[in-house]
Amino acid sequence: VPILRAGLVLLEEAKTVLPATNTYHLGFVRDDQTLEATMYLNKLPAQFSEGQRVLIVDPMLATGGTMAQAIDQCVGRGAQVSDIRVVCVVACPPALSLLSGKYPGLRVYAAMIDEELSPEGYILPGLGDAGDRAFGTG
């Protein structure tokens, strides 16, 4: 489950090691003022099968709000937190604290942890906007 649009980059690589998987999409847009994410696309199945593993990918975990909404959508369709894995490139402590508090036992895989968030909710030093960087926009 890539979180659009930046999650598509990690999906491409995940498909090379997990070729026999189904891909579902979630799209969120974050309000720059409130830092709250609003879902604009949900292409999850009506129901996940019992024991079905769910891999949610998004390059950046800053505040954790978008990822929490994505996890809630999956759980609401029958996925168990113990079957969900989150993969990101960079994570920040506020996101990790939120996710570990809300979803005990959730596994999060991050290539690195940057310690700080800007007042605008961006990871510092971070990588900039992952979607813009990946797709040459911005």
Phi and psi in degrees as GROMACS dihedral restraints (atoms count N, CA, C in turn):
[ dihedral_restraints ]
;  ai    aj    ak    al  type     phi  dphi    fc
    3     4     5     6     1   -77.7    20    10
    4     5     6     7     1   141.6    20    10
    6     7     8     9     1   -90.1    20    10
    7     8     9    10     1   117.3    20    10
    9    10    11    12     1   -69.1    20    10
   10    11    12    13     1   146.3    20    10
   12    13    14    15     1  -101.7    20    10
   13    14    15    16     1   -28.9    20    10
   15    16    17    18     1   -62.5    20    10
   16    17    18    19     1   -28.9    20    10
   18    19    20    21     1   -63.3    20    10
   19    20    21    22     1   -19.4    20    10
   21    22    23    24     1   -60.4    20    10
   22    23    24    25     1   -31.7    20    10
   24    25    26    27     1   -63.7    20    10
   25    26    27    28     1   -44.8    20    10
   27    28    29    30     1   -72.0    20    10
   28    29    30    31     1   -32.1    20    10
   30    31    32    33     1   -60.2    20    10
   31    32    33    34     1   -43.9    20    10
   33    34    35    36     1   -56.0    20    10
   34    35    36    37     1   -43.3    20    10
   36    37    38    39     1   -74.1    20    10
   37    38    39    40     1   -38.1    20    10
   39    40    41    42     1   -61.8    20    10
   40    41    42    43     1   -36.2    20    10
   42    43    44    45     1   -65.5    20    10
   43    44    45    46     1   -21.5    20    10
   45    46    47    48     1   -72.8    20    10
   46    47    48    49     1   -27.7    20    10
   48    49    50    51     1  -105.3    20    10
   49    50    51    52     1   -13.7    20    10
   51    52    53    54     1  -129.4    20    10
   52    53    54    55     1    63.9    20    10
   54    55    56    57     1   -69.3    20    10
   55    56    57    58     1   -23.1    20    10
   57    58    59    60     1   -97.9    20    10
   58    59    60    61     1    42.8    20    10
   60    61    62    63     1  -111.1    20    10
   61    62    63    64     1   159.2    20    10
   63    64    65    66     1   -92.2    20    10
   64    65    66    67     1   143.3    20    10
   66    67    68    69     1  -113.9    20    10
   67    68    69    70     1   129.3    20    10
   69    70    71    72     1  -123.1    20    10
   70    71    72    73     1   154.4    20    10
   72    73    74    75     1  -123.5    20    10
   73    74    75    76     1   143.9    20    10
   75    76    77    78     1  -127.4    20    10
   76    77    78    79     1   135.3    20    10
   78    79    80    81     1  -120.0    20    10
   79    80    81    82     1   132.0    20    10
   81    82    83    84     1  -132.6    20    10
   82    83    84    85     1   148.6    20    10
   84    85    86    87     1  -124.4    20    10
   85    86    87    88     1   136.4    20    10
   87    88    89    90     1  -101.4    20    10
   88    89    90    91     1   132.5    20    10
   90    91    92    93     1   -74.3    20    10
   91    92    93    94     1   123.4    20    10
   93    94    95    96     1   -66.3    20    10
   94    95    96    97     1   -23.2    20    10
   96    97    98    99     1   -84.6    20    10
   97    98    99   100     1   -49.9    20    10
   99   100   101   102     1   -92.0    20    10
  100   101   102   103     1   -16.2    20    10
  102   103   104   105     1    66.6    20    10
  103   104   105   106     1    11.2    20    10
  105   106   107   108     1   -85.5    20    10
  106   107   108   109     1   140.0    20    10
  108   109   110   111     1   -96.5    20    10
  109   110   111   112     1   143.0    20    10
  111   112   113   114     1  -120.5    20    10
  112   113   114   115     1   132.0    20    10
  114   115   116   117     1   -78.7    20    10
  115   116   117   118     1   132.4    20    10
  117   118   119   120     1  -117.0    20    10
  118   119   120   121     1    -9.9    20    10
  120   121   122   123     1  -148.9    20    10
  121   122   123   124     1   132.5    20    10
  123   124   125   126     1  -137.2    20    10
  124   125   126   127     1   106.0    20    10
  126   127   128   129     1  -115.4    20    10
  127   128   129   130     1    34.3    20    10
  129   130   131   132     1   -75.5    20    10
  130   131   132   133     1   158.3    20    10
  132   133   134   135     1   -68.4    20    10
  133   134   135   136     1   159.7    20    10
  135   136   137   138     1   -59.3    20    10
  136   137   138   139     1   -34.5    20    10
  138   139   140   141     1  -150.6    20    10
  139   140   141   142     1   131.0    20    10
  141   142   143   144     1   -79.5    20    10
  142   143   144   145     1   146.3    20    10
  144   145   146   147     1   -70.6    20    10
  145   146   147   148     1   152.6    20    10
  147   148   149   150     1   -59.6    20    10
  148   149   150   151     1   129.9    20    10
  150   151   152   153     1    79.8    20    10
  151   152   153   154     1     0.8    20    10
  153   154   155   156     1   -68.3    20    10
  154   155   156   157     1   129.3    20    10
  156   157   158   159     1   -78.7    20    10
  157   158   159   160     1   139.7    20    10
  159   160   161   162     1  -125.7    20    10
  160   161   162   163     1   124.1    20    10
  162   163   164   165     1  -110.6    20    10
  163   164   165   166     1   114.7    20    10
  165   166   167   168     1  -104.0    20    10
  166   167   168   169     1   126.6    20    10
  168   169   170   171     1  -121.9    20    10
  169   170   171   172     1   133.6    20    10
  171   172   173   174     1  -157.4    20    10
  172   173   174   175     1   126.6    20    10
  174   175   176   177     1   -59.0    20    10
  175   176   177   178     1   -34.5    20    10
  177   178   179   180     1  -120.9    20    10
  178   179   180   181     1   129.0    20    10
  180   181   182   183     1  -114.6    20    10
  181   182   183   184     1    96.1    20    10
  183   184   185   186     1   -94.1    20    10
  184   185   186   187     1   -77.6    20    10
  186   187   188   189     1   -88.8    20    10
  187   188   189   190     1   -24.0    20    10
  189   190   191   192     1    90.8    20    10
  190   191   192   193     1    -6.4    20    10
  192   193   194   195     1   -62.5    20    10
  193   194   195   196     1   -45.2    20    10
  195   196   197   198     1   -65.2    20    10
  196   197   198   199     1   -44.2    20    10
  198   199   200   201     1   -63.8    20    10
  199   200   201   202     1   -39.0    20    10
  201   202   203   204     1   -61.0    20    10
  202   203   204   205     1   -41.4    20    10
  204   205   206   207     1   -64.9    20    10
  205   206   207   208     1   -39.8    20    10
  207   208   209   210     1   -63.7    20    10
  208   209   210   211     1   -43.8    20    10
  210   211   212   213     1   -63.2    20    10
  211   212   213   214     1   -43.3    20    10
  213   214   215   216     1   -58.8    20    10
  214   215   216   217     1   -39.9    20    10
  216   217   218   219     1   -63.1    20    10
  217   218   219   220     1   -42.8    20    10
  219   220   221   222     1   -67.2    20    10
  220   221   222   223     1   -44.5    20    10
  222   223   224   225     1   -63.5    20    10
  223   224   225   226     1   -38.4    20    10
  225   226   227   228     1   -64.2    20    10
  226   227   228   229     1   -16.4    20    10
  228   229   230   231     1  -109.9    20    10
  229   230   231   232     1    22.1    20    10
  231   232   233   234     1   100.0    20    10
  232   233   234   235     1    -6.0    20    10
  234   235   236   237     1   -71.0    20    10
  235   236   237   238     1   143.5    20    10
  237   238   239   240     1   -94.7    20    10
  238   239   240   241     1   140.8    20    10
  240   241   242   243     1   -55.2    20    10
  241   242   243   244     1   -36.2    20    10
  243   244   245   246     1   -65.9    20    10
  244   245   246   247     1   -16.4    20    10
  246   247   248   249     1  -101.3    20    10
  247   248   249   250     1     1.1    20    10
  249   250   251   252     1   -99.7    20    10
  250   251   252   253     1   137.1    20    10
  252   253   254   255     1  -124.8    20    10
  253   254   255   256     1   137.9    20    10
  255   256   257   258     1  -110.8    20    10
  256   257   258   259     1   130.2    20    10
  258   259   260   261     1  -122.6    20    10
  259   260   261   262     1   129.0    20    10
  261   262   263   264     1  -142.7    20    10
  262   263   264   265     1   169.9    20    10
  264   265   266   267     1   -92.4    20    10
  265   266   267   268     1   -50.2    20    10
  267   268   269   270     1  -126.7    20    10
  268   269   270   271     1   132.6    20    10
  270   271   272   273     1  -124.1    20    10
  271   272   273   274     1   159.0    20    10
  273   274   275   276     1  -125.7    20    10
  274   275   276   277     1   145.2    20    10
  276   277   278   279     1   -50.1    20    10
  277   278   279   280     1   -40.4    20    10
  279   280   281   282     1   -57.8    20    10
  280   281   282   283     1   -38.7    20    10
  282   283   284   285     1   -67.9    20    10
  283   284   285   286     1   -44.0    20    10
  285   286   287   288     1   -64.5    20    10
  286   287   288   289     1   -38.4    20    10
  288   289   290   291     1   -65.4    20    10
  289   290   291   292     1   -45.5    20    10
  291   292   293   294     1   -60.0    20    10
  292   293   294   295     1   -48.3    20    10
  294   295   296   297     1   -67.9    20    10
  295   296   297   298     1   -40.5    20    10
  297   298   299   300     1   -69.7    20    10
  298   299   300   301     1   -32.6    20    10
  300   301   302   303     1   -72.8    20    10
  301   302   303   304     1   -37.9    20    10
  303   304   305   306     1   -84.0    20    10
  304   305   306   307     1   -30.1    20    10
  306   307   308   309     1  -130.7    20    10
  307   308   309   310     1    75.3    20    10
  309   310   311   312     1   -55.7    20    10
  310   311   312   313     1   135.5    20    10
  312   313   314   315     1    89.5    20    10
  313   314   315   316     1    -6.5    20    10
  315   316   317   318     1   -64.5    20    10
  316   317   318   319     1   137.6    20    10
  318   319   320   321     1  -102.1    20    10
  319   320   321   322     1   125.1    20    10
  321   322   323   324     1  -120.0    20    10
  322   323   324   325     1   127.7    20    10
  324   325   326   327     1  -112.2    20    10
  325   326   327   328     1   120.8    20    10
  327   328   329   330     1  -130.3    20    10
  328   329   330   331     1   137.7    20    10
  330   331   332   333     1   -69.4    20    10
  331   332   333   334     1   -34.1    20    10
  333   334   335   336     1  -155.5    20    10
  334   335   336   337     1   160.7    20    10
  336   337   338   339     1  -120.6    20    10
  337   338   339   340     1   121.9    20    10
  339   340   341   342     1   -99.5    20    10
  340   341   342   343     1   136.6    20    10
  342   343   344   345     1   -79.3    20    10
  343   344   345   346     1   -15.6    20    10
  345   346   347   348     1  -127.9    20    10
  346   347   348   349     1   147.1    20    10
  348   349   350   351     1  -113.8    20    10
  349   350   351   352     1   141.8    20    10
  351   352   353   354     1   -75.5    20    10
  352   353   354   355     1   166.9    20    10
  354   355   356   357     1   -59.6    20    10
  355   356   357   358     1   -23.4    20    10
  357   358   359   360     1   -85.3    20    10
  358   359   360   361     1     2.4    20    10
  360   361   362   363     1    83.5    20    10
  361   362   363   364     1    19.2    20    10
  363   364   365   366     1  -100.3    20    10
  364   365   366   367     1   144.7    20    10
  366   367   368   369     1   -69.4    20    10
  367   368   369   370     1   135.9    20    10
  369   370   371   372     1  -116.8    20    10
  370   371   372   373     1   131.8    20    10
  372   373   374   375     1   -74.0    20    10
  373   374   375   376     1   -25.6    20    10
  375   376   377   378     1    63.6    20    10
  376   377   378   379     1  -162.8    20    10
  378   379   380   381     1  -124.4    20    10
  379   380   381   382     1     6.9    20    10
  381   382   383   384     1    81.8    20    10
  382   383   384   385     1  -163.6    20    10
  384   385   386   387     1   -75.4    20    10
  385   386   387   388     1   112.6    20    10
  387   388   389   390     1   -63.0    20    10
  388   389   390   391     1   -38.3    20    10
  390   391   392   393     1   -66.1    20    10
  391   392   393   394     1   -45.4    20    10
  393   394   395   396     1   -62.2    20    10
  394   395   396   397     1   -42.3    20    10
  396   397   398   399     1   -63.5    20    10
  397   398   399   400     1   -43.8    20    10
  399   400   401   402     1   -70.5    20    10
  400   401   402   403     1   -35.9    20    10
  402   403   404   405     1  -109.5    20    10
  403   404   405   406     1     7.2    20    10
  405   406   407   408     1    65.4    20    10
  406   407   408   409     1    35.1    20    10
  408   409   410   411     1  -118.2    20    10
  409   410   411   412     1   179.4    20    10
